[in-house]
Amino acid sequence: MSTEPQANRLRRPELFRRINIRAYSMVIALLAIWVSFAILTNGLYLIPRNISNLARQMAVVCYLAMGMVLVIVSGNIDLSVGSLLGMLGGFAAITQVYWQWATLPTIAVTLLLGAGIGLFEGLLIAYLRIPAFIVTLGGLMAYRGILLGLTGGRTISPMANDFKVIGQAYLAKDIGLILTAMVIALFAVLQFSKRRSRRLFQLHLESLLQTIIRIVLFGLGMLGFTLIMNAYLGIPIPVIIMVGLLVIFTFISNRTTFGRNIYAIGGNLEAAKYSGVNIRLTVLFVFMISALLSSVAGLVLTARLDAGTIAAGTTAELDAIAAAVIGGASLAGGIGTVPGAILGALIMASLDNGMSMLNTEAFWQYIVKGAMLVFAVWIDVYTNKKRD
């Protein structure tokens, strides 16, 4: 007969139940992708220059995915983000090239326009009760048509030099190291603050060792990333923007009433309604955020390409949805995280980057990404069945 204390025997199964198997499996899949492409490209895939390019490429998808995961968690979908990215990027190019606007007015008006479009979509969905699928599908077609009308089917360039900074510049290496140290310190403070809060409310509390290991692993990962970026030209500005947005929206989704309301609406709409959640206003703001992040993506992509193009954002909604779902969001609503969406975007960008380095034909890239989306949804359905 085992003499092991009963508390220990009960604690171990509980620990295993709390492990996010899906998240760890996605990390393993990402590592497998990197190793495979590194072998196939004779190590070129993992050189600092390519990793820097990969980080810049994934940033645009990350902006969209952060908004998309909030939309999906609320139990909705947004099919318009790719076309909205293209339209707003084209608008920014027109203001720079044809209207000779300065950079700050271009950025401010583009962001306001994106928020306004999100407000309009949110009103249609939340207050007129038109299904989000229909509203955003209409947006997908309408915004693409507006882009064609605005540009006349032409590529518009070049942008102002100070505008191109947001898409092409790099952070000074010393500043990058200082910023990394600040992020690591902030992460540690938040982790210990979370422990203090959970202890105060007598919730399940992991061991101090687990918290310290998480902080150390995060710190090593951040420091390693920064050193790799510094081995080339430094951390790209689009990545700095991505990290800033990641911190903001992770805080909003985890630490604010608005964020909790999003999860409540997606998890159980009726329960959220009877709990006093303002469902309509919350959904409206979710679509405003999604459109605002699409405008950020449009600005950064236009700055990176130094042009507004009619092809910008084509199928980007697929990448955003796939990134959110691969990162753990459930299409049934109520489940998903912003960091998970970043992980999903990194997986999608890694596939794109690796296949491009291998000169894989374009049709195979679409096939692989489509298959990845279907597979991720299947995993979601299978996981839900097992949970039930």
N, C-alpha and C positions, 0 to 999 in steps of 0.2 A: 504493500500500500504506500502511495506517495506521501511523503512528509512535507511537501511543498505547501506553503501557506495558501489557503483558499483565495485570498485577495490577489495573489500573484497569478494563480491559475485563471482567474476571471479577467485580469487586466490584459493579458496577452491577446486573447481573441478580440477584446475591445480595441486594442491598438491596431490589430490587423484590419479591423472593419473601418477604421478611420483613415487608413492609407488610401490615397487616391490612385488606384491602380491604373486608371485611364491616363492620368497625367504622367505617371512614370513611364507608361508604355509609349506615349508620344515623345518623351525625351529620348528614350531608347531608339525610337524610329528615326529621330533627328540625327542622333549620333551615327546610326547605321547609314543614313543618306550621306553624311559628310565623309565617313570612312570609304564608302563605295566610290564616290566621285573623286576623292583624293587618290585612290588606287587607279581609277580609270584615266585620270588626267596626269598621272605621274607626279603627284604632289602639288601641281599648280593650283588646285582648287583651294588649298589651305594657306597659300601665301598671303601676307598682309594686304597686298594690293587688291586681291580678289575678295577677301573678307570685307574690306572697306567698301568695295563696289556692291557686294551683297547687302551690306547694312544700309547703304543709300537706297538700293532698289526696294528693299522690304519696307522702308519707312512709309512710303505712300500707301501701301496696302495696310500697314498698321493703323494709320489714321482712320481709314475706312472701317477696319475691323473693330476698333474701339467703339465707334458709334454703332456698328452693326450688332455687337454683342449685347449692348443695352437694349436695342430694338428687339432682338430675339428673346432676351430674358423677359421682356414685357409681354411676350406672346404674340409678337407681330413680325413683319418682315419688311425690308426696304430694298426694292429692286432698282431704285433710281440713282443710287450713289455713284455709279460709274459714269452715267450720262451727265449727272450734275457736276462731277469733277471736271469732265471735259468742257461743259458749257462755261463754268466759272473760270476755268483756266484760260479758255478762249477770250472771255470778257476781260480778264486781267491783261492779256496780251494786247487786246484792242486799246485799252486805256493807256498802255505804255507806248505802243508804236504809232497808233493813229491819233490819239487825243493828247499825247505827250504829258500824261500825268506823272507826278513824282511818285516814288515808291510807297511812301506812307499812305497817301490817299488811295492808291490802288489796292493796297492790302486791306485798309479799313473798309472801303466800300464793298470789296469782294466778300469779306467776312459778313458784313451786314446783309448783303444780298443773299448769301447762303442761309443765314439765320431767318431772314424773311421768308424764303422759300420753304424752309422747314416749318415755320409757323403756319404757312398756308396749308401744307400737307397735313400737319397735325390737326388743324381745324377741321379739315375734310374728314379725317379718320376718327377723331375723338368726339367731335360735336355733331357732324352730319352723319356719322356712323357708316361711312363708305368703307368697305374692307381695305385694309392697308395694302393687300396684294394688288387690288385694282388701282388704287391711287398711285402707288409707286411704279406699277407697270406702265400706267399712262405717263408718269413722269419720265420713265426710261426713254419712251419714244419721243415725247414732246421736247425734252431738254436736248436730245441728240439733234432733233430737227432745228431747234433754235440755234444750236452751235453751227450747223451748216449754213443757216441764214445769216448769222453774224459774220462768219468768216468768208462766206462766198465759196466755201470748199477749198480755201487756200491756207497755207501755213503762214502764220504771222510772226515775224521776228525782225530784228533782235530786241531783247529786253535791255533795260538799263543795267549798268554794272552793279549798282547797289541793290537792285532787285534780285540779281542772280546769286547774291550772297546766300539767300535762304535755301537755295538748292544746290549750290556748287562749292561753297566755302568750307573750310575746316577750322576747328577750334585749335588755338595754340596749345602745344603739347603740355607746357607747364600748367596752364589753366585747366586742361583736361584732367590732369592728375589731382589737382586741388578739388575740382568738381566731383571726381570719383570718390575722394575721401569724404566729402560732405554727404554724398548719397549713401555711402556705407554707414556713416555715423547716424544719419537719419533713419535708415532701415533698422539699425540696432535699437535706437530709441523707441521706434514704433513697436518692435517686437517685445521689448520689456514693458511698454505701456499696455500692450495687449494682454500680457501675462497678469499685470496688476489688475486690469479690469475684470478678467475672467476669475481671478481669485476673489475679488470684491463681490461678484455676483454668484460665487460658488458654482461656477461652470467647470466642465472638464478642463484640466490643466495638464499640459505635457510637462515632461521633466525639464529641469533647467539645462541639462546636458543637451537635449534635443534642440532647445532654443539656441544655445551657443553654437551647436554644429550648423544650424541653418544660417546663422549670422556669418560664421566663418566661410561656409561654402558660397554664400552670396558675395561676401567680400572678395574672395579669391576669384570668383567669376567676373566681377566688375573690374578688378585690378588687371586680370589677364586680358579682358577685352580692351581696356584702355591701352595697355602696353602693346598689343597687336596693332591697334589703330595708330599709335604713335610711331610704330615701326614703319608706317607708310607716310601719311601727311598729317595725322591727327584725327580726332573724332569729327565726322561730318556733321555739319549744322543740322541737316534733316534728322539725324539720329538724336541730337540734343533736343530738338523740338519733340521728337517721339517720346523720349524719356520724361520730359516735362509733362506732356499730356498723359502719359502712363501714370505718373504720380498723382496728378490731379483727379483723373477719373477712377483710379483705384480708391482714392480717399472718398470720392463722392459715392461710389457704389457700396463701399464697406462701412463708412463712418457717418453717413448722413441719413436723415429721415427720407429724403428724396430717393436715395439709393435703395433703402429698405423697402420703400413703396413699390419700386420697380419689380423687385423680387416677389413681393406679395401679390402684385397684379398677375404676374406670369405664373406663380405657383398655384394660386386659388383665387380666381376673380371674385367669386361671391363672398368669400371670407374677407378679402380686402375691402370690398364694398361695405360690408356690415361692420368693419373695423374703423370706418370713417376715412378711408383713403380717398382722396380726390382723384379718381381714376382718369377722368377726362384731362385734367390739367397735367397730370403726370405723363400720360401718353403724348400729349402735345409737346411737352418739354423734351421728351425722348427723341422725337422726330426733329425738333429744332437742333438738338445736339448732333444728331447724325448728319444733318445737312451742313451744320457749321464745320464739322470735321471733314466733310467732303470739300468744302471751300478751302480749308487748309491744305488738303491733298492737291487740289487744283493749282493753288499758288506755288507749292513746292515743286510739283511736277513741271509746271511751265518754266519755273526758274531753272530747274535742272536741265531741261531740254533747250533752254534759251529760245523757246518758241511755243506758240499756241497752235496745236494741230487738231484736225478733225478726228483723228484716231485716238486721241487721249481719252483714257478711261474705258475704252472698249473692253467688255467682259470683266471690268474691275469689280462689279457687283458679285460675280462668281467667286473671285479671289477672296473678297471680304466675307461672304457667307461661309465659304470653305474654311477660312482661317478661324472664324468664330466657332464653327462646329467641330473642327479638328481640335481646337483648343479646349473643348469640353462643354460648349453651350448646347443645350437641348432645344430642338425645334418645337417641343411641346411647351416651352417657356419655363421660367422660374429657376433655371440652372445655367451658369456660365460666369466667367470672370474676365476682367480686362487683361490681366497677365496671361491667361490662357489663350486669349485671342492673339496676343503678341507671339506666343509660341506657335500657334497655328499659322500665322503670317510668315514666321521664320521658316517653317517647314515648306510652305508653298514657294517662297522666294528661293530657298535652297534648291528645290527641284528645278525651278526655272533657270537659275544660274548655272547649275550643273549641266543640264541638257543643252543650254546655249554653248557652254564651253566645249561640249562634245559634238557641236554642230548637228544636233538632232533636228530633224525636220519639224516645222512649226505644227503640223497637224498632230504629231505625237505629243507635243507639249499640251495641247488642248485635251487630248485623250487621257493623258496621265492625270491632269488636274481634275477632269470630270470624274474619272474613276476614284480619285482620292476623296472627292466630295461624297459620292455615293457610299463608299466604304465607311466614311466617318458617320454618316447618317445611320447606316446599318449597325455600327458599333453602339450608337446612341440608343437605337431601338432594342438591341440585344441586352444592353445594360439595364434599361428600364424594365424589361421582362424579368431579368434575374433579380432586380430589386423588389419587384412585386411578388 
